[in-house]
Amino acid sequence: MSFTSLRQWLIKLEEIGLLKHINREVALKHELAALGKRADGKYALRFNRVENSTMSVVTGILPSRETIALAMGVSKDEVVERFSKAQANPGECILVNSKDAPVKEKIVYGVDLGSLPIPIHHEKDGGPYITAGVLVAKDPQTGVRNVSIHRLQVLGPNRLGILILPRHLFQFFQSAEKEDKPLEVAIAIGLDPLVLLASQALTPPGVDEFTIASALYGHPLELVKCETVDLEVPAQAEIVLEGRILPRVREIEGPFGEYPRYYGPASPKPVIELTAMTSRRDPIYHTIVPATREHLLLGAIPREAGLLQTIRNTVPNVVSVHLTPGGGCRYHAVISIDKRNEGEAKNAIFAAFSSSHEIKHVVVVDKDVNIFEPEEVEWAIATRCQAGRDVFIVERALGNKLDPSSDDGISDKMGIDATVPLDAPPGRFERIRIPGEDEIRLEDYLD
């Protein structure tokens, strides 16, 4: 079954005991985020009484890789392969009438962001932030849609500050601003897991991320036309904000607590002026608490899929890849390979660096090492690696500006080959094992 709305997904999470309700009133400033952080990686929360709002709020709807696998209908080990195939073989979307779109049940043209339960997450955040809004825009030159998530700070009743990194939306806005024109945008809040994941795909220009969601569903994603902008949005969304990024207008946005667990600094950023809001009759607001598993995994799975494709072009016998939570699911990559030739590990490392400027440290291990278990990876480094032979450093490469140790985004990179030498004497690296250990159940022996 494909979960094509947030509501369907919440029902499933409740069925399997991964959605907990909080019925006591909760403050939007810090308290809601603190509770979300406490539940991080365990279960989703639904806040049924939020101060000054009639809406309920959910957070943590993707607390683990297992829940992402459930949303995709595959095993945990198949998640990255499944996303990679969907990205390589996108589907089609279909347009539905407004009367058939739940997100059109209410239409408001005078937008007041104060009507939404938008939290303040961290101590030094510059204000309330929309963190789970999927932004839709079109290339002014080609008309092709782009879908992405950005941090959006409330600056006024109908104004949002936006951080735009140098990717597709940045190019769209630059193109529009050169013509002194606004760029039309729509922000969809309250979506199912597959649309959220698809929005994070690392694609070349001209790829509509909604088509990746269709491929993940196995059937077309339903879209509906906006009211005041020439854009299409998911018909099953809870809330949609419509507006325009204003040309040659900048206001201070930030600070904001980001995925590396540090604050992104305040600086002048572009501004979105909102023109309309559509929603369900009783919308559910979704917020992502930054640096939680939900935040990190949403970015990790699509990046791992792209990483896997890139490395396979160089080292076809790569088995799996993992961007670790300790590295913010961006900076640290672990790669397992079925090693057949010396030098493959280093080739895999260079391929990883070339796939993403964010990746800072790469460890390559043999296929017998569970790359999702930090203790296993550390054991491979401890017992299969010699620093003078197997560790190398690339100085002053392009990194990520959100890494506070970087020099304005210039960063050193490190590769670690923790694979067994192919010419090692037989038995030297044989792992100890106890016959029958995997099958035996301790519970059967306890009184």
C-alpha angles and dihedrals in degrees: 000000000000116000102220099173138041089242094056089049093050090052089054093047089051092049092056095042097252098116119075124188125222109199099174116094113267130198119238091218107083099313096085092046092046091055091047090052091050090055093045113140093002108073146327122268129218115198108205097181116043121171116265093000139093092203125095119230129215130195137171095036090155103043098159148008088259092062091048088052089051091052090051094044094236138102120273091254091055098052098095094043090049093052091045091054092047090051091050093046109036121188134218130271125217130215118229131193119264090244089061095048117092090204088066096060090102126029122189123179098185101066120209112180088194087076090068123077095237111170133219101226110186137034097252100031112135092237142302114342134201102219105167099048114128106213120212123197137156130232104252089217102046106016091231114147124243123196125198145142122244135174108258121195121202106240098166143339092295104012132092131185113220134200108217114189119206096275135101099309090049090056092047092051093046090052093049094043092053087061090045089243130133119244114234115230139174125201117207117200125188106035137159120265097256095056089047091052093045090053089064097054115129100229137163117254114286098039117120108216091207088070089059089055088053089053091050091050093047089229136059121294111236114237131183132200119256123239104233105016133052096248140108125227136183108286091215095056119124096221135007125193116199126200150110136271102235119232118240093002120123131172132175113276123183166327096208131173105243138194096274086062093249131101121267103223127249117257140145110291137174119277131227117211111202122222105177145002126209125184149152117279092258104020125195114221118219122205127179114213103223119249093016122124090263091057096042098044094048087061097036103057097055091042091050090051091053091044092052092052093048095048093046089059087062103027109026093186095065108133105192145337134215133190104206126229090228088061092050089256085279112065106043123056128185117196128189120203137182091234116217103153134033112251095037092106092056091046089053090051093052091047090053092051091049093050095061134010088211094068110099108166127029128190120190119200137174121268092257090068118089102229092196091062111077092200091057092050092047089049090054091050091047097049107026104037135077112191096218092053106027107034124074135172131213110202129214100004126154110277137159123300091215088066101096092204092060125095097244089312098324107121143171117240127211131200125195123194104204096167126121114258110251091227094054113134113262112272096013094110098027110138116232115245140178113223111243094013094124094051101041119099116211090199090066090062100045122095 
